[in-house]
Amino acid sequence: MMENNKTDTCLFCEALRQEDGPETLVVWRGEHAFVILNRYPYATGHVMVVPNQHVDTLEKLDAPTRAELMELLAEMMILLREEYRPEAFNLGANIGAAAGAGIAEHMHLHVVPRWQGDTNFMTAIGETRVIPEDLSDTYRRIRARVTARLRKAE
């Protein structure tokens, strides 16, 4: 963060080239899409569903890829409900920089578990997020749950 080294490499494409693990945060790979933890989550369990294809908008994807994105989105909601017991979810995509996309060149969908009162003064006033679980623990929990659940479906 202090060095603020930006690269021209797409972090999603880079994650696809590497092995799964706590370093890449990839918790599942499907045929057309994968699931990765958000390195800077809004809440514990915040995942992103990402197409393998490097495109900037949903309509550029073929129908099988769009279908897999939606199926993985629903599966993540199921397993996050089982593992974390959230009261609600935020689901969404920011398509394009003007819409707030942090990685505008590679579209992705967010799945954010939510609990009543999970946003406090730190977020509202201090512009700081407080996550009660270390990211490596979140990775371990979600990876174990997703591997067991989605392998059964294959």
Secondary structure by P-SEA (a helix, b strand, c coil): ccccccccccaaaaaaaccccccccccccccccccccccccccccbbbbbbcccccccccccaaaaaaaaaaaaaaaaaaaacccccbbbbbcccccccccccccccbbbbbbbcccccccccccccbbbbcccaaaaaaaaaaaaaaaaaaac
